[in-house]
Amino acid sequence: MPELPQMVEVKKVVKETPEHSSYYFDFPKGASAQPGQFLMVWLPGIDEKPISFSKISSRECAITVQCKGLWSEKICGFGQGSKIWVRGPYGNGFSLEGVKKAIIVAGGCGSAPLRPLMLKCLQQGIETKVVLGAQTAGKLLFRKGLEGELGDNLYITTDDGSAGQKGFTTDSLKELLSKEKPDIVYSCGPEVMMKGVLDLCVKKKVQCQLSLERYMRCGFGICGQCVLDDLMVCKDGPVFSSEQLRKSKEFGKTARLKSGKEVSLKQYADWRQC
Ligand code: FES
């Protein structure tokens, strides 16, 4: 696990939606990754941010970024041949052990870390249903590819009804859980949405694994910046089980700024977009 940033060259940029782009590059030498793990991506003079893999193959990987905020707007100006600095992979990733039937709930940018998981589930013959949600049709990430791969097992929701069912991903999950019991529900997206996913799963006695986001500095358990109760999101997560999150006092309610100050999720989200 390299802990010093390594320079990689962007091989390809794919515009996924008007505000999301994916950046493809070769894995740093000797590295490989599991779905749900992340890289610390450093843009000298700007900042370093944890970004999950949105594509993982034997040699190549990709990250997907929403062009919002100083760091993201900088990388969104990059093209083929641009240089970025990465270290990692870090974090635990999703576990597929013993899973035969899964529901994946992806909200907004949360689709990015779930993309490699969806593909791995399909490759392993796991019966997979995906709920893909966003505010509007234009913000649905990876929609075309997923329609081809999943057919009737893809359930689209948008807040404004511009594609799929009008409403939230949790409405579709509730409907699915009223008819069937999967071995697991995987989810990533806005934390208020994931709190809703957790509550539904607890009610239906279904296990879930949720991928969380917190402000990070080191990425590997040294600085304490990403603390969630007595856990470190970078090292103990970013993927947590329903058992862990049920006991959390902070999950779904608060997060910490760079200063360590605990604030509401809304205040945290506003700050992260700056
Ligand atoms: S980012 Fe430093 S401990 Fe998690």
Boltz pocket constraint, residues with backbone or C-beta under 6 A from the ligand:
constraints:
  - pocket:
      binder: B
      contacts: [[A, 215], [A, 216], [A, 217], [A, 218], [A, 219], [A, 220], [A, 221], [A, 222], [A, 223], [A, 224], [A, 225], [A, 226], [A, 227], [A, 232], [A, 233], [A, 234], [A, 235]]
      max_distance: 6.0
